[in-house]
Amino acid sequence: MGIGATAGVAAVGGIALNANASSEGAATTDSGLVFDPEGYTEKTKTITDTDGDDHEVTYHFWQALTYVAKPVDKTYQCLNVSVPVKIDGTAIDASDAPILFANSVGGYMPSDVSTATEVGGASAGGGMMPGGGTGSAAPSASASAPAAAGANGNTNATGGALNSNQLLALAAGYVVVEPGARGRTLKNADGEYYGTAPAVIVDLKAAVRYVRSNKGRIPGDVDRIVSAGTSAGGAVSALLGASGDSRLYDSYLEELGAADASDAIFATGAWCPITDLEHADGAYEWNWGANALSTGAQVDQTVSKALRSQFAEYQAGLRLRGLNGFGTLTARNYDEYLLKQYMEPSATTYLAALSDSERATYLAANTFLTWSGGRATFTWADFLTHVGARKKDAPAFDAFDLSAGENNEFGAGTTLSRHFTAYGAKNDTTGLSSKRVASDIPAKLDLMNPMYHLVEKVNGKRSKHWWIRLGTKDSDTSHTVSANLAAAAKGLGDDVNHLYYWDQGHGANTDPGDFITWIAKVTGYKGPKKK
């Protein structure tokens, strides 16, 4: 099978499916949070693998299972479970399969799985989504996104990684869990925002706890949960991996009545993560400061320069070492690092896969590239020119006019948006800010940043396996964000698989089959056994 998830074992129906499965006694769960093994609907779906071959998968589908005892909004605080029982006519047992925990968060907006009728059917983003939860803050039907006054609206990833991982995982015999989560635009009848930070990560942790507390009831190996997400979903996937069992979240989880279980996960998949938000403005200007906007206009270079200086200070303080013995990463050498570690290898892989004629055509159209000895080389300046227009104005994330989606992510109470950096607050143009960051913001930034758990307060219960991907033409954030995440995890001794997709933009996922294979490799899984 083209997804390559099960190499070296006996094949059934064209897909390697032979493995030993084990079952253990059910764990104790909190009242009302017990998974019903019989509460499924049987469905059949044809899934095309990465070789173009179709596979008929029959699976059991559990819909909209509320994962907390005291939900604020049941519409979002629920999850779906899909378990394959037959692949290409052969009955299988997925009781010991890895669990792909795939979120659909985009733009830090609400993600809704409650109306999905099949695997991969979740929705992300704003729009009018129904409320209907219970709790102290009764939701209204309002989940519409605030109007963006500037050029920094948080863009949701589309396509790419959003559904292909779930479908290929199901066809490989894995269990797929798709959690919903609250998002930044949700507002109750009193005008209070109840989905801003840290709601999304608290919800995902609660969903993991639900799964783990139902060990022995819910199919799959609850000790082999692998998260996946794209864009803001990639950020919270990385955060889920970095912050496993951190006590920082306990009071939030207790308030929701989350299950008394671990929220640590085994491995993390993150595509183009929009994270490290309090340092993202400086990183963005370091990366894209010289690039014009799509209008052809340059951003305010005084602002850009100030933010680049902030990045240099931040990067020096991290004391991260690059992969493959590069040395300490600084603002002065990061362009060389990105070029040699990621960009040139990415271009080389892309060009090597082309036919001779296709390669000649591409090189003729992209003369900045030198192709010699089967290897692509170019300069950082030429690479930036090749990418072209930057996606966002300056500052990219903590906008002076509070127009960025991330400003809304740190809203609170009836306040739509707030500054979360000292620089943004100091230069506020709305007149709505006190010119200072609110006192609760620093703690919320720690709750939302995986780097806090990988660098500042290293978490021993973090995920030890990392799959990180993004496109070389993705200017939704700086390329240093993912590279720092990878360097931090690798510096702690974790297994890191990180690369960039050549000429791809935000939300790209060009090697989903390799991800499925990687899950099998790191979890030691060889495929489901025949029933």
C-alpha positions as CSV (number, residue, x, y, z in Angstrom):
1,M,0.0,0.0,0.0
2,G,1.3,3.4,-0.9
3,I,1.1,4.8,2.6
4,G,3.9,2.4,3.6
5,A,2.7,2.0,7.1
6,T,3.3,-1.7,7.5
7,A,6.5,-2.9,5.9
8,G,7.9,-6.3,6.3
9,V,4.9,-8.2,7.6
10,A,2.4,-10.5,5.9
11,A,0.0,-8.8,3.6
12,V,-3.8,-9.1,3.6
13,G,-5.8,-7.7,0.6
14,G,-2.7,-5.8,-0.6
15,I,-2.1,-4.1,2.8
16,A,0.3,-5.4,5.4
17,L,-1.9,-6.1,8.4
18,N,-0.3,-8.8,10.5
19,A,0.6,-7.9,14.2
20,N,0.0,-9.1,17.7
21,A,-2.8,-7.4,19.6
22,S,-3.3,-7.3,23.3
23,S,-6.1,-6.2,25.5
24,E,-6.1,-5.0,29.1
25,G,-8.7,-4.4,31.7
26,A,-10.7,-1.2,31.5
27,A,-9.4,1.8,33.5
28,T,-11.5,3.6,36.0
29,T,-13.2,6.6,34.6
30,D,-15.0,9.7,36.0
31,S,-18.7,9.6,36.2
32,G,-20.4,10.2,32.9
33,L,-17.1,9.9,30.9
34,V,-17.3,6.2,30.1
35,F,-16.8,5.2,26.5
36,D,-19.6,2.9,25.2
37,P,-18.0,0.2,23.0
38,E,-21.4,-0.5,21.4
39,G,-22.4,3.1,20.6
40,Y,-21.1,3.2,17.1
41,T,-22.5,3.4,13.6
42,E,-20.9,1.1,10.9
43,K,-19.7,2.9,7.8
44,T,-17.7,2.1,4.7
45,K,-15.4,4.5,2.8
46,T,-13.2,4.1,-0.2
47,I,-9.7,5.6,0.6
48,T,-7.1,6.2,-2.1
49,D,-3.6,5.6,-1.0
50,T,-0.5,7.5,-2.0
51,D,0.1,5.1,-4.9
52,G,-3.3,5.8,-6.3
53,D,-4.8,2.5,-5.3
54,D,-8.3,2.4,-3.8
55,H,-9.1,0.5,-0.6
56,E,-12.5,-0.2,0.9
57,V,-12.5,0.4,4.6
58,T,-15.3,-0.6,6.9
59,Y,-15.1,1.2,10.2
60,H,-17.0,1.9,13.4
61,F,-17.8,5.5,14.0
62,W,-18.6,7.1,17.3
63,Q,-20.0,10.6,17.0
64,A,-19.8,13.7,19.3
65,L,-18.8,12.1,22.5
66,T,-18.6,14.8,25.2
67,Y,-15.1,14.5,26.8
68,V,-15.6,16.6,30.0
69,A,-18.1,16.2,32.8
70,K,-18.8,20.0,33.0
71,P,-18.7,21.3,29.5
72,V,-18.9,25.0,28.7
73,D,-20.1,24.2,25.2
74,K,-20.9,20.6,24.1
75,T,-20.8,21.6,20.5
76,Y,-17.1,21.9,20.6
77,Q,-16.1,19.9,23.6
78,C,-16.7,16.5,22.0
79,L,-14.8,14.1,19.9
80,N,-15.3,11.5,17.2
81,V,-13.7,8.0,17.1
82,S,-13.2,5.9,14.0
83,V,-12.0,2.3,14.2
84,P,-11.3,0.2,11.1
85,V,-12.8,-3.3,11.3
86,K,-12.4,-4.5,7.7
87,I,-10.0,-3.5,5.0
88,D,-10.5,-4.7,1.4
89,G,-12.9,-7.4,2.7
90,T,-10.5,-8.7,5.4
91,A,-11.7,-8.4,9.0
92,I,-9.1,-6.8,11.3
93,D,-8.5,-6.1,14.9
94,A,-7.3,-2.6,15.7
95,S,-7.5,-3.0,19.5
96,D,-3.7,-2.5,19.8
97,A,-3.3,0.1,17.0
98,P,-1.7,3.5,17.4
99,I,-4.2,6.3,17.9
100,L,-4.0,9.3,15.6
101,F,-5.3,12.3,17.5
102,A,-6.0,14.7,14.7
103,N,-7.3,18.2,15.5
104,S,-8.9,20.5,13.0
105,V,-8.0,23.8,14.6
106,G,-7.3,26.6,12.2
107,G,-6.6,30.3,13.1
108,Y,-7.2,29.5,16.8
109,M,-10.9,29.5,15.7
110,P,-13.5,27.0,17.1
111,S,-13.2,23.5,15.6
112,D,-16.5,21.5,15.3
113,V,-16.7,17.8,15.0
114,S,-20.3,17.5,16.4
115,T,-21.9,17.4,13.0
116,A,-19.3,15.3,11.1
117,T,-20.9,12.2,9.8
118,E,-17.7,10.4,8.8
119,V,-14.0,10.3,9.5
120,G,-12.2,13.5,8.4
121,G,-15.5,15.4,8.4
122,A,-14.6,18.0,11.0
123,S,-14.8,21.8,10.3
124,A,-12.5,24.6,11.4
125,G,-12.8,28.3,11.5
126,G,-15.5,30.8,12.2
127,G,-19.0,31.3,10.8
128,M,-22.2,30.9,12.6
129,M,-21.8,27.8,14.7
130,P,-24.4,26.7,17.2
131,G,-23.7,26.8,20.9
132,G,-25.8,24.8,23.2
133,G,-23.4,23.9,26.0
134,T,-24.0,23.9,29.7
135,G,-22.2,25.6,32.5
136,S,-21.7,29.0,34.1
137,A,-21.2,30.8,30.8
138,A,-24.1,29.6,28.6
139,P,-23.0,30.1,25.0
140,S,-25.0,32.0,22.4
141,A,-25.1,31.1,18.7
142,S,-22.3,33.6,18.0
143,A,-19.0,32.3,16.7
144,S,-18.4,34.8,13.9
145,A,-14.9,36.2,13.4
146,P,-14.2,39.8,14.2
147,A,-13.6,42.0,11.2
148,A,-9.9,42.5,10.6
149,A,-8.9,46.2,10.3
150,G,-5.4,45.4,9.1
151,A,-3.5,43.0,6.9
152,N,-2.8,40.4,9.6
153,G,-5.9,38.3,9.7
154,N,-4.9,34.8,10.9
155,T,-5.2,32.6,7.8
156,N,-6.6,29.1,8.2
157,A,-4.7,26.3,6.4
158,T,-6.8,24.7,3.7
159,G,-6.4,21.2,2.3
160,G,-3.0,19.6,2.7
161,A,-2.7,18.1,6.1
162,L,-6.2,18.6,7.3
163,N,-7.9,15.3,6.2
164,S,-5.4,13.1,4.4
165,N,-3.7,12.0,7.6
166,Q,-6.9,10.7,9.1
167,L,-7.9,8.8,5.9
168,L,-4.6,7.2,5.4
169,A,-4.3,6.3,9.1
170,L,-7.7,4.6,9.0
171,A,-6.7,2.6,5.9
172,A,-3.5,1.5,7.6
173,G,-5.5,0.1,10.5
174,Y,-5.0,2.9,13.0
175,V,-7.7,4.3,15.3
176,V,-8.5,7.9,14.5
177,V,-9.7,10.3,17.2
178,E,-10.9,13.8,16.1
179,P,-11.5,16.2,18.9
180,G,-13.4,19.5,18.7
181,A,-12.2,22.5,20.7
182,R,-13.4,25.9,21.7
183,G,-11.9,28.9,19.7
184,R,-11.3,32.5,20.1
185,T,-14.5,33.9,18.5
186,L,-17.0,32.1,20.7
187,K,-19.1,34.5,22.7
188,N,-21.9,33.9,25.2
189,A,-25.2,35.8,25.6
190,D,-23.5,38.3,27.9
191,G,-20.9,39.1,25.3
192,E,-18.1,37.3,27.0
193,Y,-15.5,35.4,25.0
194,Y,-15.2,31.8,26.3
195,G,-12.9,30.3,23.7
196,T,-9.8,32.5,24.0
197,A,-6.4,31.3,25.4
198,P,-5.9,28.8,26.9
199,A,-9.3,27.2,26.1
200,V,-8.1,25.3,23.0
201,I,-5.2,23.5,24.6
202,V,-7.2,22.8,27.8
203,D,-9.9,21.2,25.6
204,L,-7.4,19.1,23.7
205,K,-5.8,17.9,27.0
206,A,-9.2,17.0,28.3
207,A,-9.9,15.0,25.2
208,V,-6.7,13.1,25.6
209,R,-7.6,12.4,29.2
210,Y,-10.9,11.1,28.1
211,V,-9.3,8.7,25.7
212,R,-6.7,7.5,28.2
213,S,-9.2,7.1,31.0
214,N,-11.1,4.7,28.8
215,K,-8.2,2.3,28.4
216,G,-9.6,-1.2,27.6
217,R,-12.9,0.3,26.4
218,I,-11.9,2.5,23.6
219,P,-10.1,0.6,20.8
220,G,-6.4,1.4,20.2
221,D,-3.3,1.7,22.3
222,V,-3.9,4.7,24.6
223,D,-0.2,4.8,25.4
224,R,0.6,5.4,21.7
225,I,-1.4,8.6,20.9
226,V,0.1,10.6,18.1
227,S,-1.2,14.1,17.7
228,A,-1.6,16.0,14.3
229,G,-2.6,19.5,13.4
230,T,-2.0,22.3,10.9
231,S,-1.3,26.0,11.3
232,A,-2.8,27.0,14.7
233,G,-3.7,23.3,14.9
234,G,0.0,22.5,14.4
235,A,0.8,24.9,17.2
236,V,-1.5,23.3,19.6
237,S,-0.4,19.8,18.5
238,A,3.2,20.8,19.3
239,L,2.0,22.3,22.6
240,L,0.1,19.1,23.4
241,G,3.3,17.2,22.9
242,A,5.5,19.5,24.8
243,S,3.3,20.1,27.8
244,G,2.1,16.5,28.7
245,D,0.9,16.3,32.3
246,S,2.1,19.8,33.1
247,R,0.6,21.0,36.4
248,L,0.1,24.5,34.9
249,Y,-3.2,23.3,33.4
250,D,-4.7,21.5,36.4
251,S,-7.1,24.1,37.6
252,Y,-8.5,24.6,34.1
253,L,-9.0,20.9,33.6
254,E,-10.6,20.5,37.1
255,E,-13.0,23.3,36.3
256,L,-14.2,21.4,33.2
257,G,-14.5,18.1,35.1
258,A,-11.8,16.5,32.9
259,A,-11.1,12.8,33.5
260,D,-8.5,12.0,36.2
261,A,-5.9,10.6,33.8
262,S,-2.7,11.5,32.0
263,D,-2.8,14.0,29.1
264,A,0.7,13.1,27.9
265,I,1.0,11.9,24.3
266,F,3.5,9.6,22.6
267,A,4.4,11.5,19.5
268,T,3.7,14.8,17.8
269,G,2.9,15.8,14.2
270,A,2.9,19.6,13.5
271,W,2.4,21.2,10.1
272,C,3.4,24.9,9.7
273,P,2.8,25.6,13.5
274,I,1.8,29.2,14.2
275,T,3.4,29.3,17.7
276,D,5.9,31.1,20.0
277,L,3.6,34.0,19.5
278,E,5.2,36.4,21.9
279,H,8.4,36.2,19.9
280,A,6.8,35.7,16.4
281,D,6.8,39.4,15.4
282,G,10.6,39.7,15.8
283,A,11.2,36.3,14.1
284,Y,8.9,37.4,11.2
285,E,10.8,40.6,10.5
286,W,14.1,38.7,10.7
287,N,12.9,36.4,8.0
288,W,10.6,38.5,5.9
289,G,11.5,42.1,6.8
290,A,13.1,42.8,3.3
291,N,10.1,41.4,1.4
292,A,7.4,43.7,0.2
293,L,3.7,43.2,0.8
294,S,1.5,41.9,-2.1
295,T,0.7,45.5,-2.9
296,G,4.4,46.2,-3.6
297,A,4.6,48.4,-0.5
298,Q,7.3,48.0,2.1
299,V,6.3,47.7,5.8
300,D,7.4,50.4,8.2
301,Q,11.2,49.7,8.3
302,T,11.6,51.4,11.7
303,V,9.2,48.9,13.2
304,S,10.8,46.1,11.3
305,K,14.2,47.0,12.5
306,A,13.1,47.2,16.1
307,L,11.5,43.8,15.9
308,R,14.5,42.3,14.3
309,S,16.6,43.5,17.2
310,Q,14.2,41.8,19.6
311,F,14.5,38.6,17.7
312,A,18.3,38.7,17.9
313,E,18.1,39.1,21.7
314,Y,15.6,36.3,22.1
315,Q,17.5,33.9,19.8
316,A,20.7,34.5,21.7
317,G,19.0,33.8,25.0
318,L,17.7,30.4,23.8
319,R,21.2,29.0,23.4
320,L,19.9,26.4,20.9
321,R,22.2,24.4,18.8
322,G,21.4,23.5,15.2
323,L,20.9,20.0,14.0
324,N,23.8,18.0,12.6
325,G,26.4,19.8,14.6
326,F,25.8,23.3,13.2
327,G,26.5,25.1,16.5
328,T,24.6,27.7,18.4
329,L,21.8,29.4,16.5
330,T,21.9,33.2,16.4
331,A,20.3,35.9,14.3
332,R,23.6,36.3,12.5
333,N,23.9,32.7,11.3
334,Y,20.3,31.5,11.1
335,D,20.1,32.3,7.4
336,E,23.0,30.0,6.7
337,Y,21.5,27.3,8.9
338,L,18.1,27.4,7.2
339,L,19.8,27.4,3.8
340,K,22.1,24.4,4.5
341,Q,19.9,22.4,6.8
342,Y,16.5,22.9,5.1
343,M,16.2,25.0,2.0
344,E,18.9,23.6,-0.2
345,P,18.1,20.0,0.7
346,S,14.4,20.7,0.0
347,A,15.2,22.1,-3.4
348,T,17.6,19.2,-4.1
349,T,14.9,16.6,-3.3
350,Y,12.4,18.4,-5.5
351,L,14.7,18.8,-8.5
352,A,16.0,15.2,-8.2
353,A,12.5,13.9,-8.5
354,L,11.8,15.7,-11.8
355,S,12.6,14.2,-15.2
356,D,15.5,15.7,-17.0
357,S,13.3,17.8,-19.2
358,E,11.1,19.0,-16.3
359,R,14.3,19.9,-14.3
360,A,15.7,21.8,-17.2
361,T,12.5,23.8,-17.6
362,Y,12.3,24.6,-13.9
363,L,16.0,25.7,-13.8
364,A,15.5,27.9,-16.8
365,A,12.6,29.6,-15.1
366,N,14.5,29.9,-11.8
367,T,18.0,31.0,-12.7
368,F,18.9,31.8,-9.0
369,L,19.4,28.0,-8.5
370,T,22.6,26.3,-9.3
371,W,22.3,22.6,-10.0
372,S,25.6,20.7,-9.9
373,G,26.5,17.2,-9.0
374,G,22.8,16.4,-8.1
375,R,22.7,19.2,-5.6
376,A,20.9,22.6,-5.5
377,T,22.6,25.7,-4.1
378,F,21.6,29.3,-3.9
379,T,21.9,32.4,-1.7
380,W,19.5,33.4,1.1
381,A,18.8,36.7,-0.6
382,D,17.9,35.0,-3.8
383,F,15.7,32.6,-1.8
384,L,13.7,35.5,-0.3
385,T,13.3,37.0,-3.7
386,H,12.0,33.7,-5.0
387,V,9.4,33.5,-2.3
388,G,8.1,37.0,-3.1
389,A,5.5,38.9,-1.2
390,R,5.3,38.6,2.6
391,K,1.9,37.5,3.9
392,K,1.6,39.9,6.8
393,D,2.2,43.5,7.8
394,A,4.4,44.6,10.7
395,P,3.9,43.6,13.4
396,A,2.5,40.4,12.0
397,F,0.9,39.0,15.2
398,D,0.5,41.6,17.9
399,A,-0.9,44.3,15.6
400,F,-0.8,47.9,16.8
401,D,-4.5,48.2,15.8
402,L,-5.4,44.9,17.5
403,S,-6.5,43.5,14.1
404,A,-4.6,40.2,14.2
405,G,-6.3,36.9,15.0
406,E,-3.7,36.4,17.7
407,N,-4.9,39.7,19.4
408,N,-8.3,38.1,19.6
409,E,-6.8,34.8,20.9
410,F,-5.7,36.8,24.0
411,G,-9.0,38.6,24.5
412,A,-10.8,38.2,27.8
413,G,-14.2,38.8,29.3
414,T,-16.0,41.1,26.9
415,T,-12.8,42.5,25.5
416,L,-12.5,41.3,21.9
417,S,-8.7,41.7,21.5
418,R,-5.7,42.5,23.6
419,H,-2.0,43.1,23.2
420,F,0.3,40.3,24.4
421,T,3.7,41.9,23.8
422,A,5.2,45.0,25.5
423,Y,6.1,46.4,22.1
424,G,2.6,46.0,20.7
425,A,1.0,47.5,23.8
426,K,3.5,50.5,23.9
427,N,2.7,51.3,20.2
428,D,-1.1,50.7,20.4
429,T,-3.0,52.8,17.9
430,T,-6.6,52.0,19.1
431,G,-6.7,54.1,22.3
432,L,-8.2,51.0,23.9
433,S,-5.0,49.9,25.5
434,S,-3.3,51.1,28.7
435,K,0.0,50.8,26.8
436,R,0.9,47.9,29.1
437,V,0.3,44.2,28.8
438,A,-2.5,43.0,31.1
439,S,-1.3,41.2,34.2
440,D,-2.8,37.8,33.2
441,I,-1.1,37.7,29.8
442,P,2.4,36.3,30.8
443,A,0.9,33.2,32.4
444,K,-1.3,32.6,29.4
445,L,1.6,32.9,27.1
446,D,3.4,30.1,29.0
447,L,0.2,28.0,28.7
448,M,0.2,28.6,24.9
449,N,3.9,28.2,24.0
450,P,5.5,24.8,23.5
451,M,8.9,26.5,23.8
452,Y,8.2,27.2,27.5
453,H,8.0,23.5,28.1
454,L,11.0,22.7,26.0
455,V,13.4,25.4,27.0
456,E,12.4,27.5,30.0
457,K,10.8,24.8,32.2
458,V,11.8,21.5,30.5
459,N,9.0,19.0,30.8
460,G,10.1,15.4,31.3
461,K,6.7,14.0,30.3
462,R,6.8,15.6,26.9
463,S,6.4,13.7,23.6
464,K,9.8,12.2,22.6
465,H,9.0,11.9,18.9
466,W,8.4,14.9,16.6
467,W,7.3,15.2,13.0
468,I,7.5,18.8,11.8
469,R,6.7,20.1,8.3
470,L,6.1,23.3,6.4
471,G,6.4,24.8,2.9
472,T,9.4,26.9,1.9
473,K,7.0,29.6,0.5
474,D,5.0,29.7,3.7
475,S,5.2,33.3,5.0
476,D,2.4,33.0,7.5
477,T,5.2,33.0,10.2
478,S,9.0,32.8,10.3
479,H,10.9,29.7,9.2
480,T,12.8,30.0,12.5
481,V,9.7,29.1,14.5
482,S,9.6,25.5,13.3
483,A,13.4,25.3,13.2
484,N,13.7,26.4,16.8
485,L,11.0,23.9,17.9
486,A,13.0,21.2,16.2
487,A,16.3,22.3,17.7
488,A,14.8,22.5,21.2
489,A,13.4,19.0,21.0
490,K,16.5,17.6,19.4
491,G,18.7,19.3,22.1
492,L,16.8,17.4,24.7
493,G,17.6,14.1,23.0
494,D,14.2,13.6,21.3
495,D,13.7,12.0,17.9
496,V,13.0,14.8,15.4
497,N,11.9,14.4,11.8
498,H,11.8,17.9,10.3
499,L,11.9,19.1,6.7
500,Y,10.5,21.8,4.4
501,Y,8.5,21.2,1.3
502,W,10.0,23.1,-1.7
503,D,7.8,25.8,-3.3
504,Q,4.9,24.9,-1.1
505,G,2.8,27.4,0.9
506,H,0.8,27.3,4.1
507,G,-1.0,24.1,5.0
508,A,1.0,21.8,2.7
509,N,1.3,18.1,3.4
510,T,3.1,16.5,0.5
511,D,4.3,13.3,2.3
512,P,1.3,12.0,4.3
513,G,2.2,8.4,3.5
514,D,5.6,8.9,5.1
515,F,3.9,10.3,8.2
516,I,1.8,7.1,8.5
517,T,5.0,5.0,8.1
518,W,6.8,7.1,10.7
519,I,4.0,6.5,13.2
520,A,4.4,2.7,12.7
521,K,8.2,3.1,13.1
522,V,8.2,5.1,16.3
523,T,5.4,3.2,18.0
524,G,6.8,-0.2,16.9
525,Y,3.5,-1.1,15.3
526,K,3.5,-3.7,12.5
527,G,-0.2,-3.6,11.6
528,P,-3.5,-5.1,12.8
529,K,-4.0,-8.8,13.0
530,K,-6.7,-10.6,11.1
531,K,-9.8,-11.4,13.0
